[in-house]
Amino acid sequence: MVARSRSCLLLAVAPLLVVMLSGCEREVAKEAPPPRHVRTVVAEKGGLGESIVLTGQLQAEKEVALAFRIGGRIIERLVDTGDRVTPDQLVAKLDPQNELNSLRSARAALAAANARLEQDSNHFDRQETLLRQGWTTRANFDQAQQALRTAQAAVDNAKAQAEIAEDRVSYTELRAGVTGTITRRAAESGEVVQAGQTIFTVARDAGWDAVFDVSAQVLRTAPGDADVTIALTDDPSVTAKGRVRQIDPQADPVTRTFKVRVAVNDPPPAMRLGATVTGRVDVDHGHGISLPASALTATDKRPAVWVVDPNSLTVSLKPVEVARFDPGTVVLSGGLDGGEIVVTAGVQALVPGQKVRLEGARS
C-alpha cells in the first residue's frame, strides 16, 4: 500500500518538475548576453614616417663683441642695430682729452730725456779724449760712461711711455674689426664705460644658424645628420636647407631642452638675422600600423589591442609593440598583422571570447 502511494506521488509531481525545468531553460536563454556592438578598423601596414616641426630663430654662426680697450665717456656713436660694418669702420668714440694730455706729457718727457742724453754723450766724448791724452782720471771716465748709459736707458723708457700714450689715444676710437651686421647696441653717447665692456655685438658674415630648443625625446627620434627644411614663420614660401651643426651637450636647467644649431645653406635675401623660422625634419621609422589611440588597452602590464576573429566574431587580446604616440593615434611596430580586425571603441567592456557585432569595419 505504501509503495503504491509513493508511485502515485511521483506521478503527480513529475509534470510539475517538467514545467519548472522548462521555465528555467527559458530563463537561461533570456539571460544569454547578446553580441556587443563594437567599432573596428582593419589594420594596414604602411610607412612610419613622421615630420618633426620646431620653431626657432636665425642667428649668426659667429658673433663678435666690440669693446673699448680703455674706459671713458662715449662722445659719439656712429652705427646702430642692423647696420652693416667693415673691418676699418669707426663705430664709436671716447672723449680723448685725458689721453691727449698724457701723450703730451710723455712726449715732453721724451724730449727732456733726449736732451739729457745729448749732454751726457758730449761729456763722455770729452772724458774719452782727455783720458787718451792723460788729462783725466779713469774714475772720471767711468763716471761719464755710467751717466751716458743711464741717460740712454731714460730715453728708451721715455720712448716706450710715449708709444703707450699714443696707443691709448688710438684706443679712444672703436672700429668694427670684422665684416658683418650690428645685432645689438649696449651703450649710448654720454655713457661712461669700463675697459672691455661690450658696446656692440656684430654678427660675422661667416655663416648663419637656425637655433632651436629641442626636447630630449625629439633628439632621440630625429637622426643627427638629417636634412632640415627651414622656412620663415611669417612667409613659409621663403625656405632654405640646412644640417645640424652643433647640439649643446647639457640641457637648459629651466626648460630641460637642448640648444640645437642648424647651419643654413645659402639663405635667401628675405631671411634676416633675428627672424623667427620653423624647421622641419622628415623621419623614416620603417613600416608599421597606425591605429586610433582608443584601440589601445593592456594585458599583463603590456600594451595590447582587441582583435576580432572574422569567422566566429569573437574577440581576443593581442599584445603589441608601440613605436610612438601621435595626437589621437598610436603607431605599432610589432605584434599585429596587416588585415586583422581591431576594435577601436568599447574596448574596456570586452572579455576574451566575447561575441561582438561589427558596426562598420573600415580600412
Sequence and secondary structure as in RCSB ss.txt:
>XXXX:A:sequence
MVARSRSCLLLAVAPLLVVMLSGCEREVAKEAPPPRHVRTVVAEKGGLGESIVLTGQLQAEKEVALAFRIGGRII
ERLVDTGDRVTPDQLVAKLDPQNELNSLRSARAALAAANARLEQDSNHFDRQETLLRQGWTTRANFDQAQQALRT
AQAAVDNAKAQAEIAEDRVSYTELRAGVTGTITRRAAESGEVVQAGQTIFTVARDAGWDAVFDVSAQVLRTAPGD
ADVTIALTDDPSVTAKGRVRQIDPQADPVTRTFKVRVAVNDPPPAMRLGATVTGRVDVDHGHGISLPASALTATD
KRPAVWVVDPNSLTVSLKPVEVARFDPGTVVLSGGLDGGEIVVTAGVQALVPGQKVRLEGARS
>XXXX:A:secstr
 HHHHHHHHHHHHHHHHHHHHHHHHHHHHHHS   EEEEEEE  EEE  EEEEEEEEEEESSEEEEE SS EEEE
EE   TT EE TT EEEEE  HHHHHHHHHHHHHHHHHHHHHHHHHHHHHHHHHHHHHT S HHHHHHHHHHHHH
HHHHHHHHHHHHHHHHHHHHTTEEE  SSEEEEEE   TT EE TT EEEEEEETT EEEEEEE HHHHHHS TT
 EEEEEESS TT EEEEEEEEE SS  TTT  EEEEEEEES  TT  TT EEEEEEEE   EEEEEEGGG EEET
TEEEEEEE TTT BEEEEE EEEEEETTEEEEEES  TT EEEEE GGG  TT BEEES  B 
